[in-house]
Amino acid sequence: MARALPPQPDSDTVVEFAIDPSTLSFQTEAGNLHYCMLQFEIQAFTPEGKRVKAEVQTAEASLAEPTYEKVSKQELPMSVPIRLTPGKYILRLGVRDNLTGLFGTSDLAIGGSCQAGKQAVGDIPEGKSALPLVPGGFIISPRF
C-alpha cells in the first residue's frame, strides 16, 4: 500500500509505502540475522504523460530475530520524499526486492486543488491499484 502526504509550503511531497512482509525475501546471515534489500522508486508524470521527476531510494536491513519476528507480522513502512512544483501528477510507484528481482507497481494521482493538511489523492478509487501487479510481486495499492 502507499499514500502521498500533501506537502507543507516549500517542502517535499512524501510517499509512504507499506509493504506486505509476506512478499519479501529475507536471507539468513551469520548470527541468525535476517537480511533484505529493497529499492523504492517514484516517477512523477504530468496528466499528459510527460515524466517530470524521479526519486529512487534503497533500503537494506539486517534484522535480529526479535525484530524480524515483529516485522513479519506487520507492514514494512518506508517514506520517500519527492520535490514537485504545485500541480496535478500521476505518481508511478514501484518497489523491487533486490534479492529476488520481484517488482510491484501502482499509480497514484495527486495534486490539483489539494492544500497542506488535506488529502492529496486524485482519481484512483480507494483500495484499488491502477496497474496490474507482477505475478509474485508486491501488493502496493493506494492507502487512504
N, C-alpha and C positions, 0 to 999 in steps of 0.2 A: 504494500500500500504506500501511497505517497500523498502529500499535500503541499501546497505552496502557501507560505505565510506572506501576507501583504507587507511590503516594506514600509518602514518609517521614512519620513522625508530624508533624502540624501543617504540612503542605506541600501543594502542588498536585499533582493528577494531571497528567502530561504526555503529550499525544498527539503521537507522532512520525509525521508524514506523509512519504511517499517518492513523489514524483510522476514518472511516466514522461515524460521530456522530449519524446518524440515527440508527446505530446498537447498540448503547449503552443504558444502563438503568440508569436513574437518579432517586433517591428518594428525595422527597421534605422534608426538615427538617424545624425546627423552624426558624423563621426569614426569610422565603422564600429562604433558601439556597438549592442548588441542589447538592446532594452527589453522587459520583460514586467511584468505586474501581476496578482497572484493574490490571491484572498480565501479564507481558510481559516475554516471555521465548525464549531463543535462545539455540539450541543444534547444535553443530558442529560435522560433520561426515566426515571421510575420503571418497574418491571416492569408496573405497571398503566397506563402510558401518559401520566402527568402530567409535563409539562415542568417541570423544577425549576431549570435553569440554562442559559445560552447564552454562548458566547465567540466573538468574531469578531476575526480578525487579518488585516491586509492587508500584503502584501509587494510591493515594487517593486524592480526591479533594472535597471540599465544596465550591461551586461557588455561588457568589452573582448573582442576577438576570441579571444585565448588562453583566457580564462575561459569564454567562450561555447562554444568547441570542447570543453573539458573537461566542462562541464555537459551538453552534448548527448549525451555518451557514458555518463552515469550518472544515477541517480535524483536528483531535486532534493529535498533534505531541508528540512523545516520543523517546528519544535517549537512546540506551542501548549498553554499551561497552562490548566487549569480547576480551580477550587476546589470540591470536593464534600465533603459530610459522609459519614462511613462508611455504606456500604450497597451495594445492588445497583442498577446503572443500565444502560440501553441508551444508548450514545452514537451519535447520528446525526452522521456526519462528512460534510463537504462541501467541495469545492474548486471555485472559479469562476475561469475565465480571464477577467479583466475586459476584455481586448482583443477577444474573440470572443463572450463570453456563455455559452460552453460550461460545463456544470456536471456534476460527478460526485458520487455519494454512496455511502456504505456505512454499515452498522450494526456496532457492536462492543459486546458485553456485557462488563461489568466488575463487580468488587466481590464481595460475599458474604464468603467466608472468606479472601480474599487478604490478605496481610500485607506489610509493607515488605520488599522484596527478592524477593518471589515473583511469578510471572506473574499479571497482572490480567486474564485473558481468560476469558470465560464460554462460552456455548453455541454460538458460531459455529465450524464446523469449520475447521481450518487451511486457509488459502489460498482460502476461499470468501467471496464477498460476500453480504450478507444482502439487498441490494436490486439490482434490475436497473440497469444503467448506462444513462445517457442516450446515445443514438447519437452517436458522435463525441466523447463526453465523456472524462473522465479515468478511468483504471483505478485505483481505490482499493479495496484489499482488505486485510483484516487480515493482519499480518505477525507471525510468531511466532519 
